[in-house]
Amino acid sequence: MEILRFTTAGSVDDGKSTLIGRLLYDSKSIFEDQLDQVSETSKRKGLEHVDLSLLTDGLRAEREQGITIDVAYRYFATPRRKFIIADTPGHIQYTRNMVTGASTANLALILIDARKGLVEQTHRHAIIASLLQIPHMIVCVNKMDLVDYDEEVFEKIQAEFKEFAAKLNLKDIRFVPISALKGDNVVNRSEETPWYDGETLLHTLETIYISSDNNYIDPRFAVQTIIRPHSDAFHDFRGYAGRVSSGVFRKGDDIVALPSGFTSKVKEIYLGDKEVEEAYPPQSVTITLEDDIDISRGDMLVRPNNKPQQTQDLDVMLCWMDDQPPRPRAKYIIMHTTNEARCMIKDIQYKMNINTLSRIEGDKSLEMNDIARVKIRTTKPIMSDPYKSNRVTGSIILVDEATHQTVAAGMIRREK
């Protein structure tokens, strides 16, 4: 069954958590005891209705303030598809949380309050979605019940968003007028919006085509571990386990192991304990080769005529996530697929004004939530592709050597 990962984004009080609660409630994806608990909490707070946002806002501070602080992951399924939701916070100071939640998403679900229209956070989240190359976007114009389901309000917001999005790299944008509180056009079609002839939100999530979102052109297989059973039945077995990042691997394919450059052919491919003819993303498989060559964790299997770039100098768009700025000449651990190396930030070329997409030149400091273009030097070559063409082999994270905290996440750019 296909899995759709989507992230929610929007300004504070746009109703993201309520919308997810409504999706879970109307699609009958929550247990009765959960609903009873939420109903009880809603009564204690003196609310006339059941506060569905409590289904996702799990932290005490979130419930007290009525805001989302951390990324909350929720899982549900319909007969057509499985879903993983990343409910991300709307506040400016939690930009890093939105980047984290959106990094693996197939789709961004952006909420706009029908009364307020586009605000600064709408622009910010659309820009981050564009920066992270999220293939699909659904713009939900929420709280339509508070503007009397006025078609003109919806059309105006739609036109404004399209005008703004023309500057961004957003390929597939859809618009749905909803009321998360009342359930209009979330799971069930609303009688209040006869002028809207599009699909409900859940139907769009169930049917949006995501199979082509993976890169099937560039075969990349990062080796995670070596399988050596040491048993009589599999005395000579030597398999390389990992996840197919992109492309398709078939039995008999010529391959090159990087960084060594040794060549061989694919002998067998195992999905679990079952032998298969081919492997494609995002399958986790074990590959055996016809030749015994020295391969270890962090190496990458690729096709001879389709290799990633191997370089120690990376050009990266970096989101800084630590409350401490980077120290001059500090060493960090760079993690890329299954590979690790030490590195340092050589230069901060410019910072990005995330609200206007303009560059801030000459500012060499990085604060938490800043997004900047930087040059990174690594201690050994990294086998990477530009993030634009491959979201798996084009992404990195930086870890502080001393504290082991993740301090930044980055997207590799194509070297010119």
Secondary structure, DSSP 8 states (H G I E B T S, - for coil): --EEEEEEEESTTS-HHHHHHHHHHHTT-S-HHHHHHHHHHHHHTT-SS--GGGGT--SHHHHHHTS--S-EEEEEE-SS-EEEEEE---SGGGHHHHHHHHTT-SEEEEEEETTT-S-HHHHHHHHHHHHTT-SEEEEEEE-GGGGTT-HHHHHHHHHHHHHHHTTS---EEEEEE-BTTTTBTTTB--TT-TT--S--HHHHHHH---GGGS--SS-EEEEEEEE---SSTTTT--EEEEEEEES-EETT-EEEEETTTEEEEEEEEEETTEEESEE-TT-EEEEEESS-----TT-EEEBTTB--EEEEEEEEEEEE--SS---TT--EEEEETTEEEEEEEEEEEEEE-TTT--EEET-----TT-EEEEEEEEEEEEEE--TTT-TTTTEEEEEETTT--EEEEEEE----
